[in-house]
Amino acid sequence: LTPEVNKLEINSLNFQELLKHPYINYKQAQVIIDIRERKDNISSINRLALLDEFSEKDIKRLTLYLSFD
């Protein structure tokens, strides 16, 4: 059995709420907010994978924890 994970609603959390997650740093939270303000919601983890602020390791770590609804 795998424990249920409370996923982060990446498109509705504010900067401070994003920063509370142990796998999201200041620059990453900043770029997430920036993309949402300029372009609209982030549709998938693949969008974050294109950004310099997220390494392959970051993406693998975050996949379980993010929701894009």
PyMOL commands that set and color helices and strands:
alter all, ss='L'
color gray80, all
select helices_A, chain A and resi 15-19+26-39+45-49+56-65
alter helices_A, ss='H'
color red, helices_A
select strands_A, chain A and resi 8-9+66-67
alter strands_A, ss='S'
color yellow, strands_A
deselect
rebuild
show_as cartoon
